[in-house]
Amino acid sequence: MKAYTHYPLTPLIHKWVTGLTEERNLLFEAIEQYQSPINIQHTKPFKENIKGYIEVFEKYGLDYKIFFARKANKSRCFVRKAAKLNQGVDTASYRELAQALELGLNKEHLISTAAVKNKKLISLCVANHIPIIIDNLDECKLIQAVSEELNANATVIVRLSGFQYVGNTLPTRFGFHLGEATEFIESSFGEAGIFNRLTYSGLHFHLNGYSISQRGECLLQSIKLIDSLNEKGIETKSLDFGGGILMNYLQDKNQYAAFMQGLKASVLHQIPAITYQHDPLGMVILEGTIYGEPTVYPYYNEVNKASFLDEVLNYKNDQGQPIHELIKVRNLQIRIEPGRSALDQAGITVAKVAFRRKDTDGEWLFGLEMNRTQLKSGSSDFLLDPIHVPKFKSENPEKTYGYLVGAYCLEQEQLLKRKIEFDQFPEVGDLIVFVNTAGYMMHFYESEAHLFELAENLVYHSDSHTFTLDEETKALSQET
């Protein structure tokens, strides 16, 4: 067996995070006050990301609306910031919508895309004139019933499925099939429709994955549907292609490629483990052969955020016309629902070292006062090197390699499955900072198992170098 080789994955780090980790006392004081772990949010990067999208839309003179996908992070500060930027919020539950209304957002800034919409949520939408993204006939029936009960009409946007791409249908469990949508919309809405309390307003789709060309083809097929509806006298006001806009987490493309190559060698036991017990991160190993690829987010992307949007809008039809021209000439409002990419660099998670020990294989384990649900998404691992913030800097530091583990009583309780390099040996009381966790990592799967309390959510104010609890920032946060 070869000697261990470390494969670093160096993250991009916003200067506000660098400043905080260098000004260590503020972090240690926050951990002492609020206990480990804590989530720290900063709205400046969020504003930068949203403005990047705005610049692309305005470059092409488009009517547009950006709806921040609230499900990606539960902190209220981002809802307020979206409103201050005159953009919207995509809500996926009753509480998300109710909070947004409590914070003063109006109907032009809100939509509901919840996968399951019960009567309570639909009643809130109808009473407040919030557009509802409809997904199935049962939703339509319930919206009709609620609208009759409240003696009000509901605005609906139809979610589409059944798009064709390179000869195949893109699979999804959501939406009305594209081939049936014209007849469905024509017969369902308006005074003569089956659901005469529902007013059709626009089209929506959301794709799994991150393909630019898939989004381009689906937009072109949606525009054909819009033209078909227009011929029947049915106006479409908006076209929304959802989220899935790539972002970039890493500094170095070569590091990412080297790690992926090293991972495959590691899971075949050709080199020492670079993940805990040679974890394949979602790949399948049968009789010495690897099947599939790691089930992780594509962490390095040269085309990301604003440039990703720009390429989608410049995707061309068979006549060479770019999508932005097709949208503009039809007077459509183009909409997106970024979640992860809107939150790029907008949050970190900080936890305290509780213990150090070796496992039965002789690997160092560094236990943190947090659990794996507080740093978890649908990805098999979070592929970023954390920042070690020691309480006291060693005069003679030596590099150490080991794994970060959490507080749940499970053998599988690894916070990161990758082996991590530390410039000096972690001591009890040191801090570990996980960077760029605002998008889906800190909130999407968090759990109170073992009766552990959820992490506090703080908002960082760079002008005063202070924190406030997210719930308290309504009056306190004046940052623009």
N, C-alpha and C positions, 0 to 999 in steps of 0.2 A: 504494500500500500504506500502511495506517495505521501510526502509530508503535507500537512494542512496548508492550503492556500486560501487566503481570505479574499472574498469578492465584495468590495464596498459598493454601496448604492447611495451616492451623495445627493441629498435633496437640494432643490432650489429653496432658498430661505430668504424671505422678505426682511428688509432692514429693521422693521419693528420687532421681529423675533430675535434677530441678532442683538439688538439693543437690550432686550429684556434678559437674554441669557448672559450677557456681559455684566449687566447691572443685577447681580445675583440676589442681593438682599431683598429686592421687591418680590421675587418669586418665593424665597424662603418664608417671608412674612405672610404671603398669601396662603401658602400651604399650612402654616401654623394657624392662621385664622379660620380657614375654610375646610381644612383637612384634605388628605389625598384620596383620590385625584381631583384636579380641577380642570375645567375647560376654560380657556381664555379666548375671547373673540375680539376682533378689531374690524371696524367697518370700513376703514380706508381702502384695503385691497378689494373689498366687495364693490365699493364705488368705482374703483379703477377698472374692474372687470366689466361692470355694467356699461360704463362709459365707452369701453372698447367696442362693445356691440352697437351702441348708439352711433358711434362714428361710422361704422360700416353701413348701417341702414341709411344714414343721412348722406353718405357719399353717393348713393344711388337715388336719392330723393324719394325714398319709400315712406309710405304710411306704415308705422310699425308699433308694436307693443311688446315689452319684455315682461314676462310673468316669472318672478323668482319662484322656483319649486320649493316651497316651504318644507316639504317632507325631508329634505336633505339636512336640515338643521332646525332645531326647535327654538332657538334663541329669538327673542322678540326684536332685538336691535336690528336685525337684517330686514324685518318687515317694515320697520320705521324708515330705514334707509332707502328701501325700494320706493316707498311713498314719497320721500323727499326728492328723489330723482325723477318723480312723475311717472314711475313704472309700476307694474302690478305684482300680485302675488297669486300663485297657483296653490290652492288649498286642497288637501286630500282627506280631510276629516271634518267632523262637526266642530271640534275644539279649535282646529287651525282656522277655520272660517270665523268662528265666534270671536277668537282673539283678535283677528285682523279687523273685524268690525268694531271691537272695543277700542282698538288703537286709532280709529277714525278713518280707516280706508273706505272709499265709496265704491259703488258697483263698477265703475269704469276701471278700477284697479284690482278687481277680484274675479276669479273663476273657480269653479269646483270640478276637480277631475277625480274625485274619490273612486276607488275601484268598487267599493260597496257603498251605496247611498241609501240610507234608511229614511224613514219618514221624518225623523227629527232634523236631519241634515237638509233634506229637500224643502221642508217647511221654512227653514232659515233662509235658504236660497230664494225661494219664491217671495217670501215676505220682504226681502231686501233687494229684490230685482238682480240677483247674482246669476250670471250665465252658467248653465250646467252643461258639462260635456257628457253627452249621453252615449251609452255603451250597448244597451240591449233593450228589448221590448218591455221587459218587466219594469225597468226604470221609467220608460215612457208612461206606462200605465199608472205607476205610483205618482209621477209628477202631474199627470192629468187629474188624478183624484185629489191630490193636495191643492192644486190650483183651483179646482171647483170648490173645495172646502173653504179656501181663503178668498174666493171670488177675485182671483188675479191671474194674469197670464205669466207664463214662464218663458224666458229666452233660453234656447237650447243650441248647442253646437254639436254636430254629428261626428263621432269618432269613426274613422274608416279602418278597414282591414282588407285583405285579399289583394294586395299590390303584387304586381308581377316584376320579377327581377331576373335577368338572364334566363328566361324560360321557366322559372319556378315561382311558386307563390311564397311570399315571405310569411313564415308561420307566426301566429300570435293568438292569444286567447281573448283579445279585446276587439271591440268594434263591429260595425256593420260592413258587410262585404261590399267592395267597390262595385261589383257587377250588379248588385241589387239596390244600390244607394239612390239612383235617380228615381226609380219607381217608389221606393220607400219614402223619400222626402216629399215627392209630389203628392202622395196619397195620405200622408200622415199629419201635416201641419197646416196651420191657417184655418180660417173659418169653416172651410169645407172638408177639413181633414179628420181622420180618425181621432187624432189628439188635437182637438181644436183650441185647446188652451196653451198649446206649445207653439212658440214662434221661432221658426228656423232663422239662424243668424250666420252660421259659418261651418267650416270643416276643420277637423283636427286629426292628427295621427301622431303616434309615438312609436319609434322603432327600437327594437332590441339591438344592441351593438352600436358601432361608431362609424359606419361607412358613409362617406360623403356621397358616393355615387348612388347608393340606395336611397338616401334622402332626396337626391336630385331626381331620380326616376319617380319616386312617390309624389313629389311635388308636381312633376309634369302630368302624372296620371290624375292627380287631384284637380289640376287646372282644366283638364279635359272634362272632368265631371262638372266643374263650375260652368264651363261653356254649355254643356248639355242642359244644365238646370236653367241657365239664362235664356236659352231658346224656348223654354217652357214658361218664361216670365217669372222665374224664381231667382231672387237676388241673393248672392252670397257676399257677405260683408268682410269676412276674415278667413284666413288660412293659417293654421297653426301647426308647425311640424315638431312641437314638443322639445325634448332635451336630447341627451346623449351627445352633447358637444364636447369633443375631446379637450382635455387639458394636459399639461406636462408637469410632472413632479420632479424630474431628475435633471442634473446638470450635464451628464455625460452619456451619450448614446453608446459609446464603446463599453462603459461599465455595465450597462443593461444587457448588451449582447453577451459580454463575458460571463455575467451571472447566469444567464439562461443556458449557456453552453456548459458552465460548471455544474449547474443543477442537474442536468441530464447525466453528466458523468458521476455525480454524487449518488443519485438514486440507483444507479447501476453498480454502486460500490467500487467504482474505478478509482475514486479519490475519497479522502476522509469527508465525513458528513459536513455539508454547509447549511443544512436545515436539520431540525431536531429529529434524530433517529432516521435520517435520510428521507424525511417527508417529501413526497413527490409533488406537493401543491396541486393536487387534482389530476395529475397524469396517472395512467394505469400502466403497471409493469407486469407483464406476463412472460415467463420463461426467458427473461433477459432482454425482452423487447419493450420499448416505450411506445405506448399508444396515446394519442392526443397531445395537447399542449397544456401548460400550467393554466389553471382557472383563476387568473389574476387580471386586474385592470392593466391595460397597456400603459405602463408608467412613463415611457419616454415617447413623446410625440412632437415632431418639429412643426407640424401644422396643428394649431390648437387655438381654442377660444376665438378671438376675432378673425384670425386667418382661416380657421375652419368654417366659420359662418360665411366669410367672403367667398370661399370656394364653392359652398353650396349655392349661394346666390348667383354665381357665375357658371353653374352647370348648364349645359346647352341642350336644346332639343334637336331633333333631326335636321331642322332648318338653320341651325347655328345660332338660334336666339337664346340669350342667357335668361335664367329664371327671373332675375330682377327686372328685366324689361317686360316679361310676360305678366308679372305681378303688377307693375306700375300701370301698364296700359289698361288693365282691367279694374283699376281703382280699388284693389284689394288691400286690406290691412294684413301685413305679414306678422306673424307672432311666433315667439319662441318661449320655452320654459326651462331655462338653464338652472341646474341645481348645483352639482359638483363644481362646474366651471365658474359659476358666479361666486363661489366661495373659495376659489383658489387663493391660498396664502392668508385666509381670513381667520384662522383659528389654530390653536395648539392645545395639546393635552399634557398635563404635567403630573407626575406621580413620584412618590418618595420610596427610596430603597428601604425595605424592611429586613431582609436577611440575605446572606450569601451561603451557599453550600454546594457540594458536588453530588451529582446523581450516581447511580450504580455503574455508569459507564465512565465515570471520572470527569464528566463535563460540568463546568461551572454553571450554576443556576443563580440568578439574581432576582429575588422576589420583590415585587412592588406592591404597594398598597392600592391596588385596583384589580379589576377582573377583566377577562377577555372581552366581555360584551361592551365594555367602555372604549374599545378600540377595534371595532368589527364592522365589516360590510359583507356583501355577497362574495367578495374576493377571498381566495384561499389564504392569502397573507398580505400584509401591508408592507410593501417592499421599499421602505425608506430607512436609512440609518437615523436613529434618534440622536439627540444631543445629551451628553452626560454633563451635568452641572454639579461638580463636587462641592461639598460644604467647605472643605479645606483642600487647597491645591498641594499635591505631593511635591517634595523637593527632588525626589528620584522616581519619577513615574515610569512604570513598565506597562507595555501593552498587554491587555488581557482579552481573552475571547470567551464568550459564554452566551447563555440564553436568558431572556426576560420572561419570567413566569408570574402568574397572578394568584388571586386569593380564593378562587373556587377549588373545592376539594375534588379535583379531577386530575387524572394522569395527563389529560390533553390540555391542561390549562397553561398553554404558551401564549403570551401576549404577542410575540413575534416568533415565527417558526425559523427565521434565519438566525444563524450564529452572528453575533454582533461583536465588533471590535471596540474596545475601550482604551483610551490613551493612558488611563491610570485605573487601578483596581477600585471598583465601586465600594464605597463604605456605607454603612447604615446611616440614614439621614440624608444622603446625597439625593439629587433630583434627576429624573430622566424626563426629557422633553421630546414628545412626539410631534413633529411639525406637520403642518398642512392637513389637519384632521377635521376641519369644520365641515367638509362635504361628505356626508354619510358615515364617517368613521366614528364620531363621538356619540351620536344619538340614535342611529337607525336600529340598532339591536340591543341597546342598553337594558339591563335587567336588574331587578332587586332581589334575585335569588340569595339565599343565606340571610335575608333581611338586610343586606348591605344597602346603605343609602345611595341614591344617585349622586353623581358628581355635581358640585355647584358650577353654575355658568357665570363667568365674570366677563365684563366688557372693559377692555383696556383703552385708556384715554392718553394718547401719546403726548398731547400738549401739556398735561399736568403730571404725567407718569403715575397715574392712579388707576385703581380698579373700582368698578361698582358691580353689584349684583345685577344680572340682566333684568330682573323684575323691577328694579328700582330706577332704570335708566330713562323712563318716559320723560321725567322732568329734568334729569341730570345731563343727559347726553345731548350736547349742542354742537358736536363735531360735524363739520360739513366736508 
